[in-house]
Amino acid sequence: MEKMIPDRLAILGHPARLALFRLLMRRYPDRLPAGEIAGALDLKASTLSTYLSSLMQVGLVTQQRAGTSLMYSVDMETVRQTFDYLLIDCCRGRPEMCAPVPVPQTSGKRSVLFLCTGNSARSIMAEAILRDMAGDRFKAYSAGTHPRDSVNPNALQALEANGITAVGLSPKHMDAFYGHTAPEMDFVFTVCNHAANEECPTWEGQPINGHWGLPDPSSLVADGADMQAAFQQTFIALRQRIAAFVQLRLDSMDRIAMQSAVDFIARLPEDYDA
């Protein structure tokens, strides 16, 4: 394994291959089709194929066929082995230099930011659900990478149908939550694949990140009862994940445990009952 470390570092030393690796790390444990990766990174198919081949040769990325598609994911065991080797080698006798970033001790409410592309439906609904469910423990926010002008009326209707107020909700750009004057986040969750694939800023305070991707109900070509049903299904999926999240005993968890719990919640089935 040690013989492969220089090759892995050399492969990751290329900016475009590093960007590809970081994208797959952000989306782990998801497996992504080549087309989605190429679109997210604006790469030609032939160029992407070359980069993926290089990462697979050193064991950092795995390939799996799903029907007619090839799906890609990081090989987390190889990634852990590589990081462990580097940390053990550089921290020998000095563990305090390379210890994981501690979770800040929070005496008041923890801040949670939900991100999607338009900030008009899924992230807005998640913000409202968390406020309603545990507003005494969390400060809930939402934003978009390319925010719409207004909240989707079907999202508002779904919230109100479930007894949750929509007062004060509006789309905002994620830049409003970046910088020294912005509120410091404890958790940042992406709720759409497009936002998760984008390169987000380095958030102040190094919050726990999670990807709770859900289909966009507003993309459904339907109207009336079918559209309302799609938004209700999205509401239920978000409520299930948020219910599991608010039940976590965060005060007794370290950073690694929190990240594992957030990743576990992302894989919950849609019929999960918290």
Sine and cosine of phi, psi and omega as CSV:
sin_phi,cos_phi,sin_psi,cos_psi,sin_omega,cos_omega
0.00,0.00,-0.64,0.77,-0.06,-1.00
-0.89,0.46,-0.52,0.85,-0.02,-1.00
-0.91,0.42,-0.40,0.92,-0.04,-1.00
-1.00,0.08,-0.25,0.97,-0.08,-1.00
-0.84,0.54,-0.77,0.64,0.01,-1.00
-0.86,0.52,-0.62,0.78,0.01,-1.00
-0.91,0.41,-0.66,0.75,0.01,-1.00
-0.90,0.43,-0.68,0.73,0.01,-1.00
-0.90,0.43,-0.61,0.79,0.02,-1.00
-0.91,0.42,-0.66,0.75,0.02,-1.00
-0.89,0.46,-0.69,0.73,-0.02,-1.00
-0.97,0.25,-0.18,0.98,0.03,-1.00
-0.96,0.28,-0.20,0.98,0.04,-1.00
-1.00,0.07,0.83,-0.55,-0.10,-0.99
-0.81,0.58,-0.66,0.75,-0.05,-1.00
-0.95,0.31,-0.63,0.78,0.05,-1.00
-0.93,0.37,-0.58,0.82,0.06,-1.00
-0.90,0.43,-0.65,0.76,0.03,-1.00
-0.88,0.47,-0.64,0.77,0.04,-1.00
-0.90,0.43,-0.71,0.71,0.03,-1.00
-0.88,0.48,-0.68,0.73,-0.01,-1.00
-0.91,0.42,-0.61,0.80,0.05,-1.00
-0.88,0.48,-0.73,0.68,-0.01,-1.00
-0.92,0.38,-0.53,0.85,0.08,-1.00
-0.92,0.39,-0.66,0.75,0.01,-1.00
-0.89,0.45,-0.57,0.82,-0.08,-1.00
-1.00,-0.04,-0.07,1.00,0.01,-1.00
-0.86,0.51,0.67,-0.75,0.16,0.99
-1.00,-0.02,0.23,0.97,0.01,-1.00
-0.89,0.45,0.51,-0.86,0.20,-0.98
-0.97,-0.26,0.73,-0.69,-0.10,-0.99
-0.93,-0.37,0.65,-0.76,0.11,-0.99
-0.95,0.30,0.44,-0.90,-0.04,-1.00
-0.85,0.53,-0.61,0.79,-0.03,-1.00
-0.88,0.47,-0.64,0.77,0.02,-1.00
-0.92,0.38,-0.64,0.77,0.02,-1.00
-0.89,0.45,-0.73,0.68,-0.02,-1.00
-0.87,0.49,-0.66,0.75,0.01,-1.00
-0.92,0.40,-0.65,0.76,-0.02,-1.00
-0.92,0.39,-0.58,0.82,-0.07,-1.00
-0.98,-0.22,0.01,1.00,0.00,-1.00
0.83,0.56,0.81,0.59,-0.02,-1.00
-0.90,-0.44,0.56,-0.83,0.14,-0.99
-0.94,0.35,0.46,-0.89,-0.03,-1.00
-0.86,0.52,-0.66,0.75,-0.03,-1.00
-0.92,0.40,-0.63,0.78,0.02,-1.00
-0.92,0.39,-0.69,0.72,0.02,-1.00
-0.87,0.49,-0.67,0.74,0.00,-1.00
-0.86,0.50,-0.63,0.77,0.02,-1.00
-0.91,0.41,-0.69,0.72,0.00,-1.00
-0.91,0.42,-0.70,0.72,0.01,-1.00
-0.89,0.45,-0.65,0.76,0.02,-1.00
-0.87,0.49,-0.66,0.75,0.01,-1.00
-0.90,0.44,-0.69,0.73,0.00,-1.00
-0.93,0.37,-0.56,0.83,0.03,-1.00
-0.95,0.31,-0.56,0.83,-0.01,-1.00
-0.88,0.47,-0.52,0.86,0.00,-1.00
-0.99,-0.16,0.13,0.99,0.13,-0.99
0.99,0.11,0.14,0.99,-0.05,-1.00
-0.99,0.14,-0.38,0.92,-0.06,-1.00
-0.75,-0.67,0.61,-0.79,0.06,-1.00
-0.90,-0.43,0.42,-0.91,-0.01,-1.00
-0.86,-0.50,0.65,-0.76,0.01,-1.00
-0.60,-0.80,0.69,-0.72,0.00,-1.00
-1.00,0.04,0.72,-0.69,0.08,-1.00
-0.78,-0.62,0.99,-0.13,-0.10,-1.00
0.93,0.37,-0.85,-0.53,0.03,-1.00
-1.00,-0.10,0.01,1.00,-0.06,-1.00
-0.97,-0.26,0.49,-0.87,0.14,-0.99
-0.98,-0.22,0.79,-0.61,-0.07,-1.00
-0.92,-0.39,0.58,-0.82,-0.10,-0.99
-0.80,-0.60,0.59,-0.81,0.03,-1.00
-0.48,-0.88,0.38,-0.92,0.12,-0.99
-0.94,0.35,0.51,-0.86,0.15,-0.99
-1.00,-0.01,0.99,-0.12,-0.16,-0.99
-0.90,0.43,-0.51,0.86,0.02,-1.00
-0.91,0.42,-0.68,0.73,0.05,-1.00
-0.91,0.41,-0.66,0.75,0.03,-1.00
-0.87,0.49,-0.71,0.70,0.01,-1.00
-0.89,0.46,-0.68,0.73,0.02,-1.00
-0.87,0.50,-0.66,0.75,0.00,-1.00
-0.91,0.41,-0.74,0.68,0.01,-1.00
-0.91,0.42,-0.64,0.77,0.02,-1.00
-0.87,0.49,-0.68,0.73,0.00,-1.00
-0.88,0.48,-0.71,0.71,-0.02,-1.00
-0.91,0.42,-0.69,0.73,-0.04,-1.00
-0.94,0.35,-0.67,0.75,0.01,-1.00
-0.90,0.43,-0.63,0.77,-0.02,-1.00
-0.93,0.36,-0.69,0.73,-0.09,-1.00
-0.99,0.11,-0.36,0.93,-0.09,-1.00
-0.96,-0.28,0.20,0.98,-0.06,-1.00
-0.82,0.57,0.91,-0.41,0.00,-1.00
0.99,0.15,-0.05,1.00,-0.03,-1.00
-0.69,-0.73,0.85,0.52,-0.09,-1.00
-0.88,0.47,-0.43,0.91,-0.03,-1.00
-0.91,0.42,-0.34,0.94,-0.03,-1.00
-0.98,0.20,-0.45,0.89,-0.12,-0.99
-0.84,-0.54,0.29,0.96,0.01,-1.00
-0.91,0.40,0.49,-0.87,0.05,-1.00
-0.82,0.57,0.51,-0.86,0.03,-1.00
-0.87,0.49,0.83,-0.55,-0.04,-1.00
-0.94,0.34,0.44,-0.90,0.09,-1.00
-0.98,0.18,0.82,-0.57,0.01,-1.00
-0.84,0.54,0.65,-0.76,0.05,-1.00
-0.98,0.22,0.88,-0.48,-0.07,-1.00
-0.95,-0.31,0.88,-0.47,-0.01,-1.00
-1.00,0.06,-0.43,0.90,-0.01,-1.00
-0.95,-0.32,-0.57,-0.82,-0.02,-1.00
-0.96,0.29,0.56,-0.83,0.11,-0.99
-1.00,-0.02,0.63,-0.78,-0.05,-1.00
-0.99,-0.10,0.72,-0.70,-0.04,-1.00
-0.78,-0.63,0.77,-0.64,0.03,-1.00
-0.90,-0.43,0.80,-0.60,0.08,-1.00
-0.97,-0.23,0.78,-0.63,-0.05,-1.00
-0.88,-0.47,0.67,-0.75,0.26,-0.97
-0.55,-0.83,-0.16,-0.99,-0.09,-1.00
-0.96,0.27,-0.87,0.50,-0.11,-0.99
-1.00,0.00,-0.26,0.97,-0.05,-1.00
0.78,0.62,0.65,0.76,0.00,-1.00
-0.85,-0.53,-0.15,0.99,-0.05,-1.00
-0.62,-0.79,-0.99,0.15,-0.14,-0.99
-0.87,0.48,-0.76,0.64,-0.05,-1.00
-0.94,0.35,-0.59,0.81,0.07,-1.00
-0.89,0.46,-0.71,0.71,0.01,-1.00
-0.90,0.44,-0.65,0.76,0.02,-1.00
-0.89,0.45,-0.67,0.74,0.05,-1.00
-0.85,0.52,-0.74,0.68,-0.03,-1.00
-0.92,0.39,-0.63,0.78,-0.01,-1.00
-0.90,0.43,-0.71,0.70,-0.01,-1.00
-0.91,0.42,-0.64,0.77,0.05,-1.00
-0.87,0.49,-0.68,0.74,-0.04,-1.00
-0.95,0.32,-0.61,0.80,-0.12,-0.99
-0.99,0.15,-0.60,0.80,-0.10,-1.00
-0.49,-0.87,0.72,0.69,-0.01,-1.00
-0.91,0.41,-0.26,0.97,0.05,-1.00
-0.99,0.13,-0.22,0.98,-0.03,-1.00
-0.91,-0.42,-0.38,0.93,-0.10,-0.99
-0.74,-0.68,0.51,-0.86,0.22,-0.97
-0.98,-0.22,0.89,-0.45,-0.08,-1.00
-0.98,-0.21,0.70,-0.72,0.03,-1.00
-0.70,-0.72,0.28,-0.96,0.13,-0.99
-0.54,-0.84,0.39,-0.92,-0.01,-1.00
-0.34,-0.94,0.17,-0.99,0.00,-1.00
-0.75,-0.66,0.44,-0.90,0.09,-1.00
-0.97,0.24,-0.48,0.87,0.09,-1.00
-0.63,-0.78,0.97,0.25,-0.16,-0.99
-0.90,0.43,0.57,-0.82,0.08,-1.00
-0.97,0.23,0.08,-1.00,-0.02,-1.00
-0.98,0.19,-0.44,0.90,-0.06,-1.00
-0.45,-0.89,0.25,-0.97,0.02,-1.00
-0.96,0.29,0.64,-0.76,0.04,-1.00
-0.88,0.48,0.81,-0.58,-0.04,-1.00
-0.87,0.49,-0.46,0.89,0.05,-1.00
-0.94,0.35,-0.53,0.85,0.07,-1.00
-0.93,0.38,-0.67,0.74,0.04,-1.00
-0.88,0.47,-0.66,0.75,-0.01,-1.00
-0.91,0.42,-0.64,0.77,0.00,-1.00
-0.90,0.43,-0.66,0.75,0.02,-1.00
-0.90,0.44,-0.76,0.65,-0.05,-1.00
-0.91,0.43,-0.56,0.83,0.03,-1.00
-0.91,0.41,-0.39,0.92,0.02,-1.00
-0.97,-0.23,0.29,0.96,0.12,-0.99
0.97,0.25,0.42,0.91,-0.02,-1.00
-0.92,-0.39,0.77,-0.64,-0.02,-1.00
-0.95,0.33,0.59,-0.80,0.02,-1.00
-0.93,-0.36,0.23,0.97,-0.04,-1.00
-0.90,0.44,0.74,-0.68,0.08,-1.00
1.00,0.08,-0.01,1.00,-0.01,-1.00
-0.99,0.14,0.72,-0.69,0.03,-1.00
-0.36,-0.93,0.51,-0.86,0.03,-1.00
-0.91,0.41,0.61,-0.79,0.01,-1.00
-0.64,-0.77,0.49,-0.87,0.07,-1.00
-0.99,0.16,0.55,-0.84,-0.04,-1.00
-0.91,0.42,-0.32,0.95,0.03,-1.00
-0.87,0.49,-0.40,0.92,0.02,-1.00
-0.92,0.40,-0.28,0.96,-0.04,-1.00
-0.92,-0.39,0.34,0.94,-0.01,-1.00
-0.83,-0.55,0.70,-0.72,0.02,-1.00
0.90,-0.43,0.16,-0.99,-0.12,-0.99
-0.93,0.37,-0.40,0.92,-0.03,-1.00
-1.00,0.00,-0.12,0.99,-0.03,-1.00
-0.99,0.12,0.41,-0.91,0.08,-1.00
-0.89,0.45,0.65,-0.76,-0.03,-1.00
-0.99,0.16,0.79,-0.61,-0.08,-1.00
-1.00,-0.02,0.60,-0.80,0.13,-0.99
-0.99,-0.10,-0.51,0.86,0.01,-1.00
-0.65,-0.76,0.64,-0.77,0.12,-0.99
-0.77,-0.64,0.87,-0.50,-0.03,-1.00
-0.89,-0.45,0.79,-0.62,0.18,-0.98
-1.00,-0.03,0.67,-0.74,-0.04,-1.00
-0.88,-0.48,0.20,0.98,0.15,-0.99
-0.60,-0.80,0.51,-0.86,-0.06,-1.00
-0.90,0.43,-0.58,0.81,-0.04,-1.00
-0.88,0.47,-0.71,0.70,0.01,-1.00
-0.92,0.40,-0.61,0.79,0.01,-1.00
-0.91,0.42,-0.51,0.86,-0.03,-1.00
-0.98,0.20,-0.31,0.95,-0.03,-1.00
-0.99,0.16,0.47,-0.88,0.02,-1.00
-0.99,0.17,0.95,-0.31,-0.01,-1.00
-1.00,0.03,0.34,-0.94,0.04,-1.00
-0.92,0.38,0.25,-0.97,0.10,-0.99
-0.98,0.18,0.93,-0.36,-0.10,-0.99
-0.96,0.28,0.61,-0.80,0.08,-1.00
-0.87,0.50,0.68,-0.74,0.06,-1.00
0.99,0.10,-0.02,1.00,0.03,-1.00
0.76,0.65,0.92,0.39,-0.04,-1.00
-0.94,0.35,0.30,-0.96,0.16,-0.99
-0.94,0.34,0.73,-0.68,-0.02,-1.00
-0.93,-0.38,0.58,-0.81,0.06,-1.00
-0.56,-0.83,0.45,-0.89,0.05,-1.00
-0.89,-0.46,0.94,-0.35,0.03,-1.00
-0.93,-0.37,0.87,0.49,-0.10,-0.99
-0.90,0.44,0.72,-0.70,0.05,-1.00
-0.71,-0.70,0.52,-0.85,0.05,-1.00
-0.86,0.50,0.49,-0.87,0.00,-1.00
-0.99,0.15,0.93,-0.36,-0.02,-1.00
-0.91,0.41,-0.44,0.90,-0.02,-1.00
-0.96,0.28,-0.22,0.98,0.01,-1.00
-0.99,0.12,-0.15,0.99,-0.01,-1.00
-0.93,0.37,0.77,-0.64,0.06,-1.00
-1.00,0.09,1.00,0.05,-0.04,-1.00
-0.33,-0.94,0.10,-0.99,0.07,-1.00
-0.51,-0.86,0.08,-1.00,0.07,-1.00
0.86,0.51,-0.74,-0.67,-0.11,-0.99
-0.89,0.45,-0.59,0.81,-0.02,-1.00
-0.91,0.42,-0.66,0.75,0.02,-1.00
-0.92,0.39,-0.68,0.73,0.03,-1.00
-0.88,0.48,-0.62,0.79,0.02,-1.00
-0.91,0.41,-0.61,0.79,0.01,-1.00
-0.91,0.42,-0.67,0.74,0.02,-1.00
-0.94,0.34,-0.56,0.83,0.05,-1.00
-0.91,0.41,-0.64,0.77,0.03,-1.00
-0.90,0.44,-0.65,0.76,0.05,-1.00
-0.90,0.43,-0.67,0.74,0.04,-1.00
-0.86,0.51,-0.71,0.70,-0.04,-1.00
-0.90,0.44,-0.68,0.73,0.00,-1.00
-0.89,0.46,-0.68,0.73,0.03,-1.00
-0.91,0.41,-0.69,0.73,-0.01,-1.00
-0.88,0.48,-0.63,0.78,0.01,-1.00
-0.90,0.44,-0.70,0.71,0.00,-1.00
-0.92,0.38,-0.68,0.73,-0.03,-1.00
-0.93,0.37,-0.59,0.81,0.05,-1.00
-0.88,0.47,-0.67,0.74,0.04,-1.00
-0.92,0.40,-0.62,0.79,-0.01,-1.00
-0.90,0.43,-0.71,0.70,-0.08,-1.00
-0.95,0.32,-0.27,0.96,0.04,-1.00
-0.99,0.10,-0.16,0.99,0.02,-1.00
-0.91,0.41,0.65,-0.76,0.06,-1.00
-1.00,0.03,0.97,0.24,-0.16,-0.99
-0.89,0.46,-0.54,0.84,-0.04,-1.00
-0.90,0.44,-0.37,0.93,-0.03,-1.00
-0.96,-0.27,0.19,0.98,-0.07,-1.00
-0.93,-0.38,0.62,-0.79,0.13,-0.99
-1.00,0.03,0.01,-1.00,-0.11,-0.99
-0.89,0.46,-0.67,0.74,-0.02,-1.00
-0.89,0.45,-0.67,0.74,0.00,-1.00
-0.91,0.41,-0.65,0.76,0.03,-1.00
-0.88,0.47,-0.72,0.70,-0.01,-1.00
-0.90,0.44,-0.65,0.76,0.03,-1.00
-0.89,0.46,-0.65,0.76,0.00,-1.00
-0.91,0.41,-0.67,0.74,0.02,-1.00
-0.89,0.45,-0.67,0.74,0.03,-1.00
-0.91,0.41,-0.60,0.80,0.03,-1.00
-0.90,0.44,-0.68,0.73,0.00,-1.00
-0.88,0.48,-0.58,0.82,0.00,-1.00
-0.88,0.47,-0.42,0.91,-0.05,-1.00
-0.99,-0.15,0.13,0.99,0.00,-1.00
-0.91,0.41,0.64,-0.77,0.07,-1.00
-0.92,0.38,0.40,-0.92,-0.08,-1.00
-0.93,0.37,-0.30,0.95,0.03,-1.00
-0.99,-0.13,0.28,0.96,0.00,-1.00
-0.91,0.42,0.67,-0.74,0.01,-1.00
-0.91,-0.41,0.96,-0.26,-0.01,-1.00
-0.94,0.35,0.00,0.00,0.00,0.00
